Amino acid sequence: MIATTKKYFLIFSLFVLLIFGASMNSFASDDVNHEVLANKFESMAAEMNAKITEQQEIFKNKPRTSYFGINGKNIKSHVVYKIRKYEKAAEEYLKQAAHHHAMAAEQSEMKSVSTTSKTSGRDDS
């Protein structure tokens, strides 16, 4: 009983140290490059569009369902399901890309404002 209590206390204390020892800056950093993230989401959306095209070709080239009976219908409905899933994912990735483009624009605007206020605050007389 005492050994298990010590073990749980040790695990709990290590867990607490990990939580409090982690730097909060690693979780919420202001130096995020939103343009890179936007490009990443755009490339992921392009991959989803390529998968959509691939699945549409599979759907077109499937033989008639009468050859496979109920399984043929299930195969086609599964392909249609995958197409819809990829379309939703591509749409979500494009939304994320647009959000990060806006954040990048805001970030660059804030940097330009801060550099302008630093240079205009100097007295050159």
Phi and psi in radians as a Rosetta constraint file:
Dihedral C 1 N 2 CA 2 C 2 CIRCULARHARMONIC -1.194 0.35
Dihedral N 2 CA 2 C 2 N 3 CIRCULARHARMONIC -0.627 0.35
Dihedral C 2 N 3 CA 3 C 3 CIRCULARHARMONIC -1.145 0.35
Dihedral N 3 CA 3 C 3 N 4 CIRCULARHARMONIC -0.720 0.35
Dihedral C 3 N 4 CA 4 C 4 CIRCULARHARMONIC -1.213 0.35
Dihedral N 4 CA 4 C 4 N 5 CIRCULARHARMONIC -0.626 0.35
Dihedral C 4 N 5 CA 5 C 5 CIRCULARHARMONIC -1.123 0.35
Dihedral N 5 CA 5 C 5 N 6 CIRCULARHARMONIC -0.737 0.35
Dihedral C 5 N 6 CA 6 C 6 CIRCULARHARMONIC -1.128 0.35
Dihedral N 6 CA 6 C 6 N 7 CIRCULARHARMONIC -0.689 0.35
Dihedral C 6 N 7 CA 7 C 7 CIRCULARHARMONIC -1.114 0.35
Dihedral N 7 CA 7 C 7 N 8 CIRCULARHARMONIC -0.813 0.35
Dihedral C 7 N 8 CA 8 C 8 CIRCULARHARMONIC -1.145 0.35
Dihedral N 8 CA 8 C 8 N 9 CIRCULARHARMONIC -0.660 0.35
Dihedral C 8 N 9 CA 9 C 9 CIRCULARHARMONIC -1.120 0.35
Dihedral N 9 CA 9 C 9 N 10 CIRCULARHARMONIC -0.727 0.35
Dihedral C 9 N 10 CA 10 C 10 CIRCULARHARMONIC -1.110 0.35
Dihedral N 10 CA 10 C 10 N 11 CIRCULARHARMONIC -0.790 0.35
Dihedral C 10 N 11 CA 11 C 11 CIRCULARHARMONIC -1.104 0.35
Dihedral N 11 CA 11 C 11 N 12 CIRCULARHARMONIC -0.763 0.35
Dihedral C 11 N 12 CA 12 C 12 CIRCULARHARMONIC -1.110 0.35
Dihedral N 12 CA 12 C 12 N 13 CIRCULARHARMONIC -0.745 0.35
Dihedral C 12 N 13 CA 13 C 13 CIRCULARHARMONIC -1.184 0.35
Dihedral N 13 CA 13 C 13 N 14 CIRCULARHARMONIC -0.651 0.35
Dihedral C 13 N 14 CA 14 C 14 CIRCULARHARMONIC -1.129 0.35
Dihedral N 14 CA 14 C 14 N 15 CIRCULARHARMONIC -0.694 0.35
Dihedral C 14 N 15 CA 15 C 15 CIRCULARHARMONIC -1.100 0.35
Dihedral N 15 CA 15 C 15 N 16 CIRCULARHARMONIC -0.767 0.35
Dihedral C 15 N 16 CA 16 C 16 CIRCULARHARMONIC -1.107 0.35
Dihedral N 16 CA 16 C 16 N 17 CIRCULARHARMONIC -0.743 0.35
Dihedral C 16 N 17 CA 17 C 17 CIRCULARHARMONIC -1.094 0.35
Dihedral N 17 CA 17 C 17 N 18 CIRCULARHARMONIC -0.674 0.35
Dihedral C 17 N 18 CA 18 C 18 CIRCULARHARMONIC -1.118 0.35
Dihedral N 18 CA 18 C 18 N 19 CIRCULARHARMONIC -0.727 0.35
Dihedral C 18 N 19 CA 19 C 19 CIRCULARHARMONIC -1.173 0.35
Dihedral N 19 CA 19 C 19 N 20 CIRCULARHARMONIC -0.868 0.35
Dihedral C 19 N 20 CA 20 C 20 CIRCULARHARMONIC -1.374 0.35
Dihedral N 20 CA 20 C 20 N 21 CIRCULARHARMONIC -0.386 0.35
Dihedral C 20 N 21 CA 21 C 21 CIRCULARHARMONIC -1.381 0.35
Dihedral N 21 CA 21 C 21 N 22 CIRCULARHARMONIC -0.349 0.35
Dihedral C 21 N 22 CA 22 C 22 CIRCULARHARMONIC -1.253 0.35
Dihedral N 22 CA 22 C 22 N 23 CIRCULARHARMONIC 2.411 0.35
Dihedral C 22 N 23 CA 23 C 23 CIRCULARHARMONIC -1.289 0.35
Dihedral N 23 CA 23 C 23 N 24 CIRCULARHARMONIC 2.338 0.35
Dihedral C 23 N 24 CA 24 C 24 CIRCULARHARMONIC -1.217 0.35
Dihedral N 24 CA 24 C 24 N 25 CIRCULARHARMONIC -0.397 0.35
Dihedral C 24 N 25 CA 25 C 25 CIRCULARHARMONIC -1.173 0.35
Dihedral N 25 CA 25 C 25 N 26 CIRCULARHARMONIC -0.439 0.35
Dihedral C 25 N 26 CA 26 C 26 CIRCULARHARMONIC -1.270 0.35
Dihedral N 26 CA 26 C 26 N 27 CIRCULARHARMONIC -0.399 0.35
Dihedral C 26 N 27 CA 27 C 27 CIRCULARHARMONIC -1.555 0.35
Dihedral N 27 CA 27 C 27 N 28 CIRCULARHARMONIC -0.625 0.35
Dihedral C 27 N 28 CA 28 C 28 CIRCULARHARMONIC -2.295 0.35
Dihedral N 28 CA 28 C 28 N 29 CIRCULARHARMONIC 1.510 0.35
Dihedral C 28 N 29 CA 29 C 29 CIRCULARHARMONIC -1.762 0.35
Dihedral N 29 CA 29 C 29 N 30 CIRCULARHARMONIC 2.409 0.35
Dihedral C 29 N 30 CA 30 C 30 CIRCULARHARMONIC -1.489 0.35
Dihedral N 30 CA 30 C 30 N 31 CIRCULARHARMONIC -0.154 0.35
Dihedral C 30 N 31 CA 31 C 31 CIRCULARHARMONIC -1.628 0.35
Dihedral N 31 CA 31 C 31 N 32 CIRCULARHARMONIC 0.565 0.35
Dihedral C 31 N 32 CA 32 C 32 CIRCULARHARMONIC -1.335 0.35
Dihedral N 32 CA 32 C 32 N 33 CIRCULARHARMONIC 2.303 0.35
Dihedral C 32 N 33 CA 33 C 33 CIRCULARHARMONIC -1.541 0.35
Dihedral N 33 CA 33 C 33 N 34 CIRCULARHARMONIC 1.698 0.35
Dihedral C 33 N 34 CA 34 C 34 CIRCULARHARMONIC -1.218 0.35
Dihedral N 34 CA 34 C 34 N 35 CIRCULARHARMONIC -0.479 0.35
Dihedral C 34 N 35 CA 35 C 35 CIRCULARHARMONIC -1.163 0.35
Dihedral N 35 CA 35 C 35 N 36 CIRCULARHARMONIC -0.683 0.35
Dihedral C 35 N 36 CA 36 C 36 CIRCULARHARMONIC -1.145 0.35
Dihedral N 36 CA 36 C 36 N 37 CIRCULARHARMONIC -0.747 0.35
Dihedral C 36 N 37 CA 37 C 37 CIRCULARHARMONIC -1.102 0.35
Dihedral N 37 CA 37 C 37 N 38 CIRCULARHARMONIC -0.699 0.35
Dihedral C 37 N 38 CA 38 C 38 CIRCULARHARMONIC -1.103 0.35
Dihedral N 38 CA 38 C 38 N 39 CIRCULARHARMONIC -0.744 0.35
Dihedral C 38 N 39 CA 39 C 39 CIRCULARHARMONIC -1.129 0.35
Dihedral N 39 CA 39 C 39 N 40 CIRCULARHARMONIC -0.639 0.35
Dihedral C 39 N 40 CA 40 C 40 CIRCULARHARMONIC -1.108 0.35
Dihedral N 40 CA 40 C 40 N 41 CIRCULARHARMONIC -0.798 0.35
Dihedral C 40 N 41 CA 41 C 41 CIRCULARHARMONIC -1.156 0.35
Dihedral N 41 CA 41 C 41 N 42 CIRCULARHARMONIC -0.616 0.35
Dihedral C 41 N 42 CA 42 C 42 CIRCULARHARMONIC -1.152 0.35
Dihedral N 42 CA 42 C 42 N 43 CIRCULARHARMONIC -0.691 0.35
Dihedral C 42 N 43 CA 43 C 43 CIRCULARHARMONIC -1.201 0.35
Dihedral N 43 CA 43 C 43 N 44 CIRCULARHARMONIC -0.601 0.35
Dihedral C 43 N 44 CA 44 C 44 CIRCULARHARMONIC -1.174 0.35
Dihedral N 44 CA 44 C 44 N 45 CIRCULARHARMONIC -0.639 0.35
Dihedral C 44 N 45 CA 45 C 45 CIRCULARHARMONIC -1.154 0.35
Dihedral N 45 CA 45 C 45 N 46 CIRCULARHARMONIC -0.671 0.35
Dihedral C 45 N 46 CA 46 C 46 CIRCULARHARMONIC -1.116 0.35
Dihedral N 46 CA 46 C 46 N 47 CIRCULARHARMONIC -0.663 0.35
Dihedral C 46 N 47 CA 47 C 47 CIRCULARHARMONIC -1.101 0.35
Dihedral N 47 CA 47 C 47 N 48 CIRCULARHARMONIC -0.723 0.35
Dihedral C 47 N 48 CA 48 C 48 CIRCULARHARMONIC -1.114 0.35
Dihedral N 48 CA 48 C 48 N 49 CIRCULARHARMONIC -0.689 0.35
Dihedral C 48 N 49 CA 49 C 49 CIRCULARHARMONIC -1.137 0.35
Dihedral N 49 CA 49 C 49 N 50 CIRCULARHARMONIC -0.621 0.35
Dihedral C 49 N 50 CA 50 C 50 CIRCULARHARMONIC -1.148 0.35
Dihedral N 50 CA 50 C 50 N 51 CIRCULARHARMONIC -0.688 0.35
Dihedral C 50 N 51 CA 51 C 51 CIRCULARHARMONIC -1.169 0.35
Dihedral N 51 CA 51 C 51 N 52 CIRCULARHARMONIC -0.627 0.35
Dihedral C 51 N 52 CA 52 C 52 CIRCULARHARMONIC -1.079 0.35
Dihedral N 52 CA 52 C 52 N 53 CIRCULARHARMONIC -0.812 0.35
Dihedral C 52 N 53 CA 53 C 53 CIRCULARHARMONIC -1.060 0.35
Dihedral N 53 CA 53 C 53 N 54 CIRCULARHARMONIC -0.737 0.35
Dihedral C 53 N 54 CA 54 C 54 CIRCULARHARMONIC -1.081 0.35
Dihedral N 54 CA 54 C 54 N 55 CIRCULARHARMONIC -0.782 0.35
Dihedral C 54 N 55 CA 55 C 55 CIRCULARHARMONIC -1.197 0.35
Dihedral N 55 CA 55 C 55 N 56 CIRCULARHARMONIC -0.598 0.35
Dihedral C 55 N 56 CA 56 C 56 CIRCULARHARMONIC -1.149 0.35
Dihedral N 56 CA 56 C 56 N 57 CIRCULARHARMONIC -0.653 0.35
Dihedral C 56 N 57 CA 57 C 57 CIRCULARHARMONIC -1.147 0.35
Dihedral N 57 CA 57 C 57 N 58 CIRCULARHARMONIC -0.703 0.35
Dihedral C 57 N 58 CA 58 C 58 CIRCULARHARMONIC -1.081 0.35
Dihedral N 58 CA 58 C 58 N 59 CIRCULARHARMONIC -0.746 0.35
Dihedral C 58 N 59 CA 59 C 59 CIRCULARHARMONIC -1.106 0.35
Dihedral N 59 CA 59 C 59 N 60 CIRCULARHARMONIC -0.732 0.35
Dihedral C 59 N 60 CA 60 C 60 CIRCULARHARMONIC -1.155 0.35
Dihedral N 60 CA 60 C 60 N 61 CIRCULARHARMONIC -0.645 0.35
Dihedral C 60 N 61 CA 61 C 61 CIRCULARHARMONIC -1.609 0.35
Dihedral N 61 CA 61 C 61 N 62 CIRCULARHARMONIC 0.059 0.35
Dihedral C 61 N 62 CA 62 C 62 CIRCULARHARMONIC -1.236 0.35
Dihedral N 62 CA 62 C 62 N 63 CIRCULARHARMONIC 2.459 0.35
Dihedral C 62 N 63 CA 63 C 63 CIRCULARHARMONIC -1.202 0.35
Dihedral N 63 CA 63 C 63 N 64 CIRCULARHARMONIC 2.949 0.35
Dihedral C 63 N 64 CA 64 C 64 CIRCULARHARMONIC -1.031 0.35
Dihedral N 64 CA 64 C 64 N 65 CIRCULARHARMONIC 2.605 0.35
Dihedral C 64 N 65 CA 65 C 65 CIRCULARHARMONIC -1.198 0.35
Dihedral N 65 CA 65 C 65 N 66 CIRCULARHARMONIC -0.352 0.35
Dihedral C 65 N 66 CA 66 C 66 CIRCULARHARMONIC -1.147 0.35
Dihedral N 66 CA 66 C 66 N 67 CIRCULARHARMONIC -0.391 0.35
Dihedral C 66 N 67 CA 67 C 67 CIRCULARHARMONIC -1.200 0.35
Dihedral N 67 CA 67 C 67 N 68 CIRCULARHARMONIC -0.585 0.35
Dihedral C 67 N 68 CA 68 C 68 CIRCULARHARMONIC -1.928 0.35
Dihedral N 68 CA 68 C 68 N 69 CIRCULARHARMONIC -0.029 0.35
Dihedral C 68 N 69 CA 69 C 69 CIRCULARHARMONIC 1.169 0.35
Dihedral N 69 CA 69 C 69 N 70 CIRCULARHARMONIC -2.386 0.35
Dihedral C 69 N 70 CA 70 C 70 CIRCULARHARMONIC -1.149 0.35
Dihedral N 70 CA 70 C 70 N 71 CIRCULARHARMONIC -0.542 0.35
Dihedral C 70 N 71 CA 71 C 71 CIRCULARHARMONIC -1.149 0.35
Dihedral N 71 CA 71 C 71 N 72 CIRCULARHARMONIC -0.595 0.35
Dihedral C 71 N 72 CA 72 C 72 CIRCULARHARMONIC -1.106 0.35
Dihedral N 72 CA 72 C 72 N 73 CIRCULARHARMONIC -0.710 0.35
Dihedral C 72 N 73 CA 73 C 73 CIRCULARHARMONIC -1.146 0.35
Dihedral N 73 CA 73 C 73 N 74 CIRCULARHARMONIC -0.701 0.35
Dihedral C 73 N 74 CA 74 C 74 CIRCULARHARMONIC -1.134 0.35
Dihedral N 74 CA 74 C 74 N 75 CIRCULARHARMONIC -0.687 0.35
Dihedral C 74 N 75 CA 75 C 75 CIRCULARHARMONIC -1.100 0.35
Dihedral N 75 CA 75 C 75 N 76 CIRCULARHARMONIC -0.813 0.35
Dihedral C 75 N 76 CA 76 C 76 CIRCULARHARMONIC -1.143 0.35
Dihedral N 76 CA 76 C 76 N 77 CIRCULARHARMONIC -0.712 0.35
Dihedral C 76 N 77 CA 77 C 77 CIRCULARHARMONIC -1.160 0.35
Dihedral N 77 CA 77 C 77 N 78 CIRCULARHARMONIC -0.574 0.35
Dihedral C 77 N 78 CA 78 C 78 CIRCULARHARMONIC -1.170 0.35
Dihedral N 78 CA 78 C 78 N 79 CIRCULARHARMONIC -0.689 0.35
Dihedral C 78 N 79 CA 79 C 79 CIRCULARHARMONIC -1.132 0.35
Dihedral N 79 CA 79 C 79 N 80 CIRCULARHARMONIC -0.730 0.35
Dihedral C 79 N 80 CA 80 C 80 CIRCULARHARMONIC -1.104 0.35
Dihedral N 80 CA 80 C 80 N 81 CIRCULARHARMONIC -0.709 0.35
Dihedral C 80 N 81 CA 81 C 81 CIRCULARHARMONIC -1.059 0.35
Dihedral N 81 CA 81 C 81 N 82 CIRCULARHARMONIC -0.777 0.35
Dihedral C 81 N 82 CA 82 C 82 CIRCULARHARMONIC -1.120 0.35
Dihedral N 82 CA 82 C 82 N 83 CIRCULARHARMONIC -0.672 0.35
Dihedral C 82 N 83 CA 83 C 83 CIRCULARHARMONIC -1.066 0.35
Dihedral N 83 CA 83 C 83 N 84 CIRCULARHARMONIC -0.817 0.35
Dihedral C 83 N 84 CA 84 C 84 CIRCULARHARMONIC -1.089 0.35
Dihedral N 84 CA 84 C 84 N 85 CIRCULARHARMONIC -0.706 0.35
Dihedral C 84 N 85 CA 85 C 85 CIRCULARHARMONIC -1.104 0.35
Dihedral N 85 CA 85 C 85 N 86 CIRCULARHARMONIC -0.758 0.35
Dihedral C 85 N 86 CA 86 C 86 CIRCULARHARMONIC -1.162 0.35
Dihedral N 86 CA 86 C 86 N 87 CIRCULARHARMONIC -0.639 0.35
Dihedral C 86 N 87 CA 87 C 87 CIRCULARHARMONIC -1.115 0.35
Dihedral N 87 CA 87 C 87 N 88 CIRCULARHARMONIC -0.749 0.35
Dihedral C 87 N 88 CA 88 C 88 CIRCULARHARMONIC -1.122 0.35
Dihedral N 88 CA 88 C 88 N 89 CIRCULARHARMONIC -0.709 0.35
Dihedral C 88 N 89 CA 89 C 89 CIRCULARHARMONIC -1.143 0.35
Dihedral N 89 CA 89 C 89 N 90 CIRCULARHARMONIC -0.749 0.35
Dihedral C 89 N 90 CA 90 C 90 CIRCULARHARMONIC -1.092 0.35
Dihedral N 90 CA 90 C 90 N 91 CIRCULARHARMONIC -0.724 0.35
Dihedral C 90 N 91 CA 91 C 91 CIRCULARHARMONIC -1.098 0.35
Dihedral N 91 CA 91 C 91 N 92 CIRCULARHARMONIC -0.737 0.35
Dihedral C 91 N 92 CA 92 C 92 CIRCULARHARMONIC -1.148 0.35
Dihedral N 92 CA 92 C 92 N 93 CIRCULARHARMONIC -0.715 0.35
Dihedral C 92 N 93 CA 93 C 93 CIRCULARHARMONIC -1.114 0.35
Dihedral N 93 CA 93 C 93 N 94 CIRCULARHARMONIC -0.673 0.35
Dihedral C 93 N 94 CA 94 C 94 CIRCULARHARMONIC -1.170 0.35
Dihedral N 94 CA 94 C 94 N 95 CIRCULARHARMONIC -0.629 0.35
Dihedral C 94 N 95 CA 95 C 95 CIRCULARHARMONIC -1.111 0.35
Dihedral N 95 CA 95 C 95 N 96 CIRCULARHARMONIC -0.766 0.35
Dihedral C 95 N 96 CA 96 C 96 CIRCULARHARMONIC -1.109 0.35
Dihedral N 96 CA 96 C 96 N 97 CIRCULARHARMONIC -0.683 0.35
Dihedral C 96 N 97 CA 97 C 97 CIRCULARHARMONIC -1.116 0.35
Dihedral N 97 CA 97 C 97 N 98 CIRCULARHARMONIC -0.756 0.35
Dihedral C 97 N 98 CA 98 C 98 CIRCULARHARMONIC -1.103 0.35
Dihedral N 98 CA 98 C 98 N 99 CIRCULARHARMONIC -0.704 0.35
Dihedral C 98 N 99 CA 99 C 99 CIRCULARHARMONIC -1.078 0.35
Dihedral N 99 CA 99 C 99 N 100 CIRCULARHARMONIC -0.769 0.35
Dihedral C 99 N 100 CA 100 C 100 CIRCULARHARMONIC -1.262 0.35
Dihedral N 100 CA 100 C 100 N 101 CIRCULARHARMONIC -0.526 0.35
Dihedral C 100 N 101 CA 101 C 101 CIRCULARHARMONIC -1.112 0.35
Dihedral N 101 CA 101 C 101 N 102 CIRCULARHARMONIC -0.736 0.35
Dihedral C 101 N 102 CA 102 C 102 CIRCULARHARMONIC -1.129 0.35
Dihedral N 102 CA 102 C 102 N 103 CIRCULARHARMONIC -0.720 0.35
Dihedral C 102 N 103 CA 103 C 103 CIRCULARHARMONIC -1.133 0.35
Dihedral N 103 CA 103 C 103 N 104 CIRCULARHARMONIC -0.663 0.35
Dihedral C 103 N 104 CA 104 C 104 CIRCULARHARMONIC -1.145 0.35
Dihedral N 104 CA 104 C 104 N 105 CIRCULARHARMONIC -0.706 0.35
Dihedral C 104 N 105 CA 105 C 105 CIRCULARHARMONIC -1.127 0.35
Dihedral N 105 CA 105 C 105 N 106 CIRCULARHARMONIC -0.742 0.35
Dihedral C 105 N 106 CA 106 C 106 CIRCULARHARMONIC -1.147 0.35
Dihedral N 106 CA 106 C 106 N 107 CIRCULARHARMONIC -0.681 0.35
Dihedral C 106 N 107 CA 107 C 107 CIRCULARHARMONIC -1.145 0.35
Dihedral N 107 CA 107 C 107 N 108 CIRCULARHARMONIC -0.743 0.35
Dihedral C 107 N 108 CA 108 C 108 CIRCULARHARMONIC -1.212 0.35
Dihedral N 108 CA 108 C 108 N 109 CIRCULARHARMONIC -0.575 0.35
Dihedral C 108 N 109 CA 109 C 109 CIRCULARHARMONIC -1.153 0.35
Dihedral N 109 CA 109 C 109 N 110 CIRCULARHARMONIC -0.726 0.35
Dihedral C 109 N 110 CA 110 C 110 CIRCULARHARMONIC -1.143 0.35
Dihedral N 110 CA 110 C 110 N 111 CIRCULARHARMONIC -0.661 0.35
Dihedral C 110 N 111 CA 111 C 111 CIRCULARHARMONIC -1.178 0.35
Dihedral N 111 CA 111 C 111 N 112 CIRCULARHARMONIC -0.694 0.35
Dihedral C 111 N 112 CA 112 C 112 CIRCULARHARMONIC -1.201 0.35
Dihedral N 112 CA 112 C 112 N 113 CIRCULARHARMONIC -0.624 0.35
Dihedral C 112 N 113 CA 113 C 113 CIRCULARHARMONIC -1.169 0.35
Dihedral N 113 CA 113 C 113 N 114 CIRCULARHARMONIC -0.720 0.35
Dihedral C 113 N 114 CA 114 C 114 CIRCULARHARMONIC -1.213 0.35
Dihedral N 114 CA 114 C 114 N 115 CIRCULARHARMONIC -0.632 0.35
Dihedral C 114 N 115 CA 115 C 115 CIRCULARHARMONIC -1.262 0.35
Dihedral N 115 CA 115 C 115 N 116 CIRCULARHARMONIC -0.592 0.35
Dihedral C 115 N 116 CA 116 C 116 CIRCULARHARMONIC -1.171 0.35
Dihedral N 116 CA 116 C 116 N 117 CIRCULARHARMONIC -0.735 0.35
Dihedral C 116 N 117 CA 117 C 117 CIRCULARHARMONIC -1.221 0.35
Dihedral N 117 CA 117 C 117 N 118 CIRCULARHARMONIC -0.539 0.35
Dihedral C 117 N 118 CA 118 C 118 CIRCULARHARMONIC -1.227 0.35
Dihedral N 118 CA 118 C 118 N 119 CIRCULARHARMONIC -0.701 0.35
Dihedral C 118 N 119 CA 119 C 119 CIRCULARHARMONIC -1.343 0.35
Dihedral N 119 CA 119 C 119 N 120 CIRCULARHARMONIC -0.580 0.35
Dihedral C 119 N 120 CA 120 C 120 CIRCULARHARMONIC -1.368 0.35
Dihedral N 120 CA 120 C 120 N 121 CIRCULARHARMONIC -0.334 0.35
Dihedral C 120 N 121 CA 121 C 121 CIRCULARHARMONIC -1.368 0.35
Dihedral N 121 CA 121 C 121 N 122 CIRCULARHARMONIC -0.197 0.35
Dihedral C 121 N 122 CA 122 C 122 CIRCULARHARMONIC -1.355 0.35
Dihedral N 122 CA 122 C 122 N 123 CIRCULARHARMONIC 2.547 0.35
Dihedral C 122 N 123 CA 123 C 123 CIRCULARHARMONIC -1.822 0.35
Dihedral N 123 CA 123 C 123 N 124 CIRCULARHARMONIC 1.917 0.35
Dihedral C 123 N 124 CA 124 C 124 CIRCULARHARMONIC -1.637 0.35
Dihedral N 124 CA 124 C 124 N 125 CIRCULARHARMONIC 0.236 0.35
